[in-house]
Amino acid sequence: MSTSEQTADKLNDVVSIMRDGVSFYNDAIEQVDDSSLNSVFRRYRDAKQTLVTDLSTAVSLRGQDPETDGTIVGTMREGYTKLKANLGDTGKSFVDELEEHEDHALHKVQDLLESDDTPTEAKAVLNRIYPEIKQLHDDMRDIKETYDA
């Protein structure tokens, strides 16, 4: 596999996780009846969509097809959250699980950046988007802590 294909493969892993986030935030917007929380969810969804677009462009520039779906784990987590929300506090359920999603996204990018198997070209792209992924994670963690207080 060429370096360009390896780079596209690593970036596509992140594209799938970001697509999970877009879908998950859309579900939260539909399910949660809290306008201020929904405003946050919309901003985060839009940020995730921008990341999907940027990463998909980077994959395409390497001659590969960008991932068009999320992950199986992401789909399962969304289903679990909908069920959990139906049984209790919808806002808290979504905040808890979205914080977990942001944690997963952050750790995936960190793992790729630290891995010797990640091509330098992929690391350059990931280093460029890392601050935004970290900020989304930290903000959602803070929201979760507010709910838990």
Number of C-alpha atoms within 10 A of each C-alpha: 6 7 14 16 15 17 23 27 20 19 25 24 17 24 29 22 25 29 23 24 26 24 19 25 25 17 17 26 21 10 16 19 12 11 10 9 15 19 12 16 24 17 13 19 22 16 18 24 18 14 20 25 16 15 23 23 15 19 24 13 13 17 12 17 14 23 21 11 15 20 17 12 11 19 15 10 18 23 14 13 22 17 13 16 18 11 10 10 11 20 18 17 21 25 23 19 19 24 21 17 22 23 18 14 24 22 15 15 22 16 12 19 20 11 11 9 11 18 18 13 13 21 21 12 16 20 13 10 15 18 12 15 21 18 13 21 22 16 15 24 19 13 17 20 13 9 12 9 5
